[in-house]
Amino acid sequence: MSTELFTGIPHYQSWHGPLASLFFGVSIELFKGVPHYSPSLRIQRALRPLVELYPACPLAFLFKRVEGDEAAEGQHLTLLRRIVGQMFDRAARPTVMTQATFIWLAFDAGVLKVAHGLTLAEFPKIEEYPTTDVSRKIASSIRAGIQVFFAEDQFSGGKEWSRYFWNRGLEIDECLLGEERSESTERP
């Protein structure tokens, strides 16, 4: 796999180890030759709110930035608020499925291997979450294991992105969760 394609991408130089191979291997196959945003690409539609609100996002290279659409920005903010809010509940199905997708990519890239007999070896049964005991055990293994991929020696660029994400979020909107947000919108 050639990494020359990505030498101009912000954060690329700070990404290394198996996680970089996983991410950039997927990127090369999916996005090689994509000049800018195309509404026909589902991945771009899914990521557009993030990239529009967070221009320094490592995936911004997939898009041609469109300035000045305040209506779309409001919609993007509403969507991201909802998604980030859901992700705070670590046992919620959307959160578990998000983390499971990451683990699946690690399996697929050969970065993660699991011994036969371990709960995580039954990974496909995560689809049944939270209705079965085995799926709940798999989710627990996912939550425990995913942190390894964000260790300093695996993903040094992650701290920069994480810091930027939360700081930029405070620039975009005040930080209110749950009931606080509801009360804020009800005030005159």
C-alpha positions as CSV (number, residue, x, y, z in Angstrom):
1,M,0.0,0.0,0.0
2,S,1.4,3.4,-0.9
3,T,1.2,6.1,1.7
4,E,2.4,8.9,-0.6
5,L,-1.2,9.8,-1.2
6,F,-1.6,10.9,2.4
7,T,1.6,12.8,3.1
8,G,-0.2,16.2,2.7
9,I,-3.0,15.3,5.1
10,P,-3.0,17.1,8.4
11,H,-2.3,14.7,11.3
12,Y,-0.9,11.9,9.0
13,Q,2.7,12.3,10.2
14,S,1.6,11.8,13.8
15,W,-0.4,8.6,13.1
16,H,1.6,5.4,13.2
17,G,1.3,1.8,14.2
18,P,-1.4,-0.7,13.3
19,L,-4.2,1.8,13.7
20,A,-2.8,4.0,10.9
21,S,-2.6,1.0,8.6
22,L,-6.2,0.2,9.4
23,F,-7.4,3.7,8.7
24,F,-5.3,4.5,5.7
25,G,-5.8,1.1,4.2
26,V,-9.6,1.7,4.2
27,S,-9.1,5.3,3.0
28,I,-7.0,4.4,0.0
29,E,-9.5,1.8,-1.2
30,L,-12.6,3.9,-0.6
31,F,-11.5,7.4,-1.5
32,K,-8.7,7.2,-4.0
33,G,-9.5,9.7,-6.8
34,V,-12.4,11.4,-5.0
35,P,-11.7,15.1,-5.8
36,H,-14.3,16.6,-3.5
37,Y,-17.7,16.1,-1.9
38,S,-20.2,14.2,-4.0
39,P,-23.8,13.7,-2.6
40,S,-23.8,10.3,-4.2
41,L,-21.2,9.0,-1.8
42,R,-22.9,7.7,1.4
43,I,-19.8,8.0,3.5
44,Q,-19.5,11.7,2.6
45,R,-23.1,12.3,3.4
46,A,-22.6,10.7,6.8
47,L,-19.4,12.6,7.6
48,R,-20.3,16.0,6.2
49,P,-21.8,17.5,9.4
50,L,-18.6,16.6,11.3
51,V,-16.3,18.1,8.6
52,E,-18.4,21.2,8.1
53,L,-18.4,22.0,11.8
54,Y,-14.9,20.8,12.4
55,P,-12.8,22.0,9.5
56,A,-9.6,20.5,11.0
57,C,-11.1,17.0,11.1
58,P,-8.6,14.5,9.8
59,L,-11.2,13.4,7.2
60,A,-11.6,16.9,5.7
61,F,-9.5,15.9,2.7
62,L,-12.6,14.0,1.4
63,F,-14.6,17.3,1.0
64,K,-14.6,20.5,-0.8
65,R,-15.7,23.0,1.9
66,V,-18.8,25.0,1.3
67,E,-19.0,28.3,3.2
68,G,-21.9,30.2,4.4
69,D,-24.9,27.8,4.6
70,E,-26.2,28.7,8.0
71,A,-29.3,26.6,7.7
72,A,-27.2,23.5,6.9
73,E,-24.9,24.4,9.8
74,G,-27.8,24.5,12.2
75,Q,-29.0,21.1,11.0
76,H,-25.4,19.7,11.3
77,L,-25.2,21.0,14.9
78,T,-28.5,19.5,15.8
79,L,-27.5,16.1,14.4
80,L,-24.1,16.1,16.1
81,R,-25.6,17.2,19.4
82,R,-27.9,14.2,19.2
83,I,-25.2,11.7,18.2
84,V,-22.6,12.9,20.8
85,G,-25.3,12.9,23.5
86,Q,-26.2,9.3,22.6
87,M,-22.5,8.3,22.8
88,F,-22.3,9.3,26.5
89,D,-24.5,6.3,27.4
90,R,-21.8,3.6,27.0
91,A,-24.4,0.8,27.2
92,A,-26.8,2.2,24.6
93,R,-27.1,0.2,21.4
94,P,-25.8,3.1,19.1
95,T,-22.7,3.5,21.3
96,V,-22.0,-0.2,21.4
97,M,-22.5,-0.6,17.6
98,T,-20.2,2.4,17.0
99,Q,-17.5,0.7,19.0
100,A,-18.2,-2.7,17.5
101,T,-17.7,-1.2,14.0
102,F,-14.2,-0.1,15.1
103,I,-13.4,-3.5,16.5
104,W,-14.7,-5.2,13.3
105,L,-12.4,-3.0,11.2
106,A,-9.5,-4.0,13.5
107,F,-10.4,-7.7,12.9
108,D,-10.8,-7.1,9.2
109,A,-7.4,-5.4,8.9
110,G,-5.7,-8.1,10.9
111,V,-4.8,-5.7,13.7
112,L,-6.9,-7.6,16.3
113,K,-6.7,-11.3,16.8
114,V,-8.7,-13.2,19.5
115,A,-8.1,-16.7,20.9
116,H,-10.7,-19.3,20.4
117,G,-12.9,-19.6,23.4
118,L,-12.9,-16.0,24.5
119,T,-16.1,-14.1,24.5
120,L,-14.9,-11.7,21.8
121,A,-14.3,-14.7,19.5
122,E,-18.1,-14.8,19.1
123,F,-18.0,-11.2,17.8
124,P,-20.8,-11.5,15.1
125,K,-23.3,-12.1,17.9
126,I,-23.0,-8.4,18.9
127,E,-25.8,-7.9,16.4
128,E,-28.1,-9.3,19.0
129,Y,-27.1,-6.6,21.6
130,P,-28.7,-6.0,24.1
131,T,-31.2,-8.9,23.9
132,T,-28.8,-11.8,24.7
133,D,-26.4,-12.5,27.5
134,V,-23.6,-13.4,25.1
135,S,-24.1,-10.1,23.2
136,R,-23.9,-8.1,26.5
137,K,-20.6,-10.0,27.4
138,I,-19.2,-9.2,23.9
139,A,-20.2,-5.5,24.4
140,S,-18.3,-5.5,27.7
141,S,-15.2,-7.0,26.0
142,I,-15.5,-4.3,23.3
143,R,-15.7,-1.5,25.9
144,A,-12.7,-2.9,27.8
145,G,-10.6,-3.6,24.7
146,I,-11.2,-0.5,22.6
147,Q,-9.1,1.6,24.9
148,V,-6.0,-0.2,23.8
149,F,-6.2,1.3,20.3
150,F,-6.0,4.8,21.7
151,A,-2.9,4.2,23.8
152,E,-0.1,6.7,23.1
153,D,2.1,4.1,21.3
154,Q,-0.8,3.3,18.9
155,F,-2.4,6.6,18.2
156,S,-0.4,9.7,19.1
157,G,-2.5,11.9,16.9
158,G,-5.7,11.1,18.8
159,K,-5.0,13.5,21.6
160,E,-4.7,16.4,19.2
161,W,-8.0,15.5,17.5
162,S,-9.8,14.8,20.8
163,R,-8.6,18.1,22.2
164,Y,-9.6,20.0,19.0
165,F,-13.0,18.2,18.9
166,W,-14.0,19.3,22.4
167,N,-12.6,22.8,22.2
168,R,-14.2,23.4,18.8
169,G,-17.4,22.1,20.2
170,L,-17.3,24.8,22.9
171,E,-16.7,27.5,20.2
172,I,-19.7,26.2,18.2
173,D,-22.2,26.0,21.1
174,E,-22.5,26.0,24.8
175,C,-22.0,22.7,26.7
176,L,-25.4,21.6,28.0
177,L,-26.5,18.0,28.4
178,G,-29.9,16.4,28.8
179,E,-32.2,18.4,31.1
180,E,-30.0,21.5,31.1
181,R,-30.4,21.7,27.3
182,S,-34.1,21.3,27.5
183,E,-34.4,24.0,30.1
184,S,-32.2,26.3,28.0
185,T,-34.4,26.0,25.0
186,E,-37.6,26.6,27.0
187,R,-36.4,30.0,28.4
188,P,-37.7,33.1,26.7
